[in-house]
């Protein structure tokens, strides 16, 4: 029998797997890990772990804390146990039972406690760490990797983060990296959980950022909030790009001499990627931001069609989700008098209601040469969910979004697909192929016209960020463009625009000012309904707005502090 080179490589890899894979012990199991984090006003974190475990091997459990960049273990104890000031790791399991201690003799600090009896046990471990919340250039950030389990990954993981005040959606941004799960802002605190079992030493990086500097902090980091997220997202750390640690299978392949094969594959992938870049492949998120760093575009970046036309490019920038577009549509409908906000009687629940005006929407649709199918579908769905007077409360909006979560998710995908098709048809991007050996590999390339638009969209976000950071920038040059706030909403930056107005004119919402579009005064009410839509969409199992919660990212996580691991021995 004859084999091609690919066949021989498969045989080599398969053989190495079966001849060199280590046998992993199945004795110690963590059934559930619940982590409660209480942030104090000075940025210190009191962390309590509840571990439901079955132990069959070892004498002690431990957590590794890397005391770097201002992080320091202030306190540590295990419920129901007594402290041993001089911990002896060589002692027997019986001697360690009912005791806990600290080993700080090495470069890393270990928090240790005795396993006690083998079998099913619950351990409640509490430790206090300083400077977990840091002062950044443009806000405050907690970015911590909660891998304290090491080689005993939990079957279920839940993390709750609270503070001395309730976290609000207006001033808090949240992300999860390195694990597959959900992260949400619920009742003033952050909750995240893994939806799949974790692997050994997998990253569980949680980022909570505070835009209004509510903590009194003493530790400063010279990065911006965006740079923190970017660093964590790009760095796979211990876990690699797939969120888990190197498995025994992969290690066995490396150890058994397949390094050359792995390097060859990597070299091929790098070569293919370089060929695509040479052919004009669209710059990715990081390349595009680096390309446009320090550059600003202060006009509306696209005026040749509907705001949904450029969803493809906004998606490349991790913006322009269905949630962003929903808020932009609310502003647009308000501007076009397709909806109004009705105030009910004082003291009534849900007194603020949206009132839709179908006739106005119909007239506007007939005037537009080519409307957005996504906009029309959202409008139609809202009309069907409203009452006989075409009204809807914020509570009803939340229920609607939760019930229609699957449809909203499909509309999010439709935004991308429709925009991509249009951008190809209009010559902004094109479907291309690159030849490698005997294969032709497809990719999407960008034209000069498309790169100019992509740059303008990126630079417009830079302008929005600058507007939020420097309130001396006058809003007067921006307000005459009536769609400016809608565009800011597509980036999730509408709050910065409103705050810049409030900083210069605190009572602007109550004044009749000729050059401020009247629908700006509807912003607070529309923002409430947009937030209700987001909450319902998240409760329905979806969310895509960067920093507003939803699904976590299985990649990255290595750039966060913490993540020292742990285990049993």
Protein Blocks (a to p, Z undefined) as FASTA:
>chain_A
ZZdfklmmmmmmmmmmmmmpccddfkbccfbacddddddfkopacdddddddddfedjbd
cdddddeehiacfbdcdehiacdfbacfkbcfklmgopacddfkbmbdcddddebjadjd
ddddddddehkbccdfkbccddddfbfnlmaccfbdcdddddfbdcdfklgccddehiac
ddddeehiacdddfbdcdehiacddddddfklpaccfbdcfbdfklmmmmmmmmnmjnoj
nopacdfklmmmmmnopmmmmmmmmmmmmmmmmmmmmnopacdfklmmmmmgoiacfbdf
bfkbcfklmmmmmmmnopaifklmmmmmmmmmmmnopaccddddehiahkbccdddfklm
mmmmmmpmbdcfklmmmmmmmmmmmcfkopacfklmmmmmmmmmmmmmmmmmmmmmmmmm
mmmmnopaccddddehjbccddddddfklmmmmmmmmmmmmmmmmmmmmmmbcfklmmmm
mmlmmmmmmnopmmmmmmmmmmmmmmlmmpccfklcfklmmmmmmmmmmmmmmmmmmmno
pafbehiapjddfeghilpgejlopadZZ
